[in-house]
Amino acid sequence: MKKAILAIILIVALGCGGVCGYMLYANAPEQKIIGTWNNDSAKGLYYEFKKDGAMSGKAEIPILSTTTGIDGTYTLDKKTNTLSITYQIKSSLLSLETDYNVKKTYEFTKKGKLILTDENGNATTFTKAEK
């Protein structure tokens, strides 16, 4: 009887540990950022973050009737909540070949938003796209 009770306790403890471990993994910033994020204030602007550290995006420029592509890489620093992005803008109309390096603090809200804030305190809010 004691062995059965100990076995049940062990199974429950392992199950709880597995669930808790998965929740920590799923809520880690490097997992939460994966996917496509639409800019809430600029229609047509989005970033896509991939598991391998690559990122891409698009920005519609209505005044010029063009779409600009963004290709680059990103890293997250969990200690400082900093997102570092190195990217290049690609546009046939603008023909830009400049590399950009951007650092912003990141925050994931409880409502599923991503807020990126630059060094001047300017915040931009993104919503994760539906799969």
C-alpha positions in Angstrom: 0.0 0.0 0.0 2.8 2.4 0.9 4.5 1.7 -2.4 1.3 2.5 -4.3 0.9 5.8 -2.5 4.5 6.7 -3.1 4.2 5.8 -6.8 1.1 8.0 -7.1 2.8 10.9 -5.3 5.9 10.5 -7.6 3.7 10.4 -10.8 1.8 13.6 -9.6 5.1 15.3 -8.7 6.6 14.5 -12.1 3.5 15.6 -13.9 3.4 18.9 -12.1 7.2 19.4 -12.7 6.7 18.7 -16.4 3.8 21.2 -16.7 5.7 23.9 -14.8 8.8 23.3 -16.9 6.8 23.6 -20.1 5.1 26.8 -18.9 8.5 28.4 -18.1 9.8 27.4 -21.5 6.7 28.7 -23.3 6.8 32.0 -21.5 10.5 32.6 -22.0 11.1 35.8 -24.1 13.0 33.8 -26.8 9.8 31.7 -27.3 7.2 34.4 -27.0 8.8 36.6 -29.6 8.7 33.9 -32.3 6.2 34.8 -35.0 4.8 37.8 -36.8 4.1 41.1 -35.0 1.9 43.8 -36.5 2.6 47.4 -35.6 -0.6 48.8 -33.9 -0.1 52.4 -35.1 1.4 51.9 -38.6 -0.8 49.8 -40.9 1.3 47.6 -43.1 4.4 47.4 -40.9 5.2 44.1 -39.4 8.2 42.1 -38.1 8.6 38.4 -38.2 11.0 36.8 -35.7 12.3 33.3 -36.3 13.7 30.7 -34.0 17.2 30.8 -35.6 17.7 34.5 -34.8 16.7 35.7 -38.3 14.1 38.5 -38.7 12.3 40.0 -41.6 9.5 42.4 -42.1 7.6 44.7 -44.5 6.7 48.4 -44.4 4.1 49.9 -46.7 4.9 53.5 -47.7 1.6 54.9 -48.9 3.1 58.3 -50.0 5.5 56.5 -52.4 3.0 53.6 -53.2 5.7 51.1 -52.4 6.6 48.3 -49.9 9.9 48.1 -48.3 11.4 44.8 -47.1 13.5 44.4 -44.0 15.9 41.5 -43.5 18.2 41.0 -40.6 19.0 39.2 -37.3 18.0 39.8 -33.7 19.1 38.9 -30.2 17.4 39.2 -26.8 19.2 40.0 -23.6 16.9 38.8 -20.8 19.0 40.5 -18.1 18.4 44.0 -19.5 15.2 43.2 -21.5 16.9 44.5 -24.6 16.1 43.5 -28.1 19.0 44.2 -30.6 18.2 44.1 -34.3 20.7 44.4 -37.2 18.9 44.8 -40.5 19.0 46.1 -44.0 16.1 47.8 -45.8 15.4 46.5 -49.3 13.4 48.5 -51.7 13.6 48.7 -55.5 12.3 52.2 -55.4 14.6 53.5 -52.7 17.6 51.3 -53.5 19.0 51.5 -50.0 21.8 49.2 -49.0 22.5 50.6 -45.5 22.8 48.4 -42.4 21.0 49.5 -39.3 21.7 48.5 -35.7 18.8 49.1 -33.3 18.5 48.4 -29.5 15.2 48.7 -27.8 13.8 47.5 -24.5 11.0 44.9 -24.8 8.0 44.1 -22.7 5.4 41.4 -23.3 2.1 42.5 -21.7 -0.5 40.2 -20.2 -2.8 41.1 -23.1 -0.4 39.6 -25.6 1.2 42.8 -26.8 4.9 43.5 -27.5 6.0 47.0 -26.5 9.4 48.1 -27.9 10.9 51.3 -26.4 13.8 53.2 -27.8 16.5 55.1 -25.8 14.4 58.3 -26.0 11.4 56.6 -24.4 9.4 56.4 -27.6 7.3 53.2 -27.3 5.7 51.2 -30.2 3.1 48.5 -29.6 2.8 45.4 -31.7 0.1 42.7 -31.7 1.0 39.1 -32.6 -0.6 37.9 -35.8 -3.0 35.0 -35.7 -1.5 31.8 -37.0 
